[in-house]
């Protein structure tokens, strides 16, 4: 299938190659990215910066 999404390809890779240790790393990278995006342009910025 030529039009697989990145998420489906990543899931297939983790499933076939048994690289389950990569899953928590990927999740943390996504969470930090989301935190950075919300920290730059929202009213929640002071509360996010207070966490660090």
PyMOL commands that set and color helices and strands:
alter all, ss='L'
color gray80, all
select helices_A, chain A and resi 6-17+21-40+45-51
alter helices_A, ss='H'
color red, helices_A
deselect
rebuild
show_as cartoon
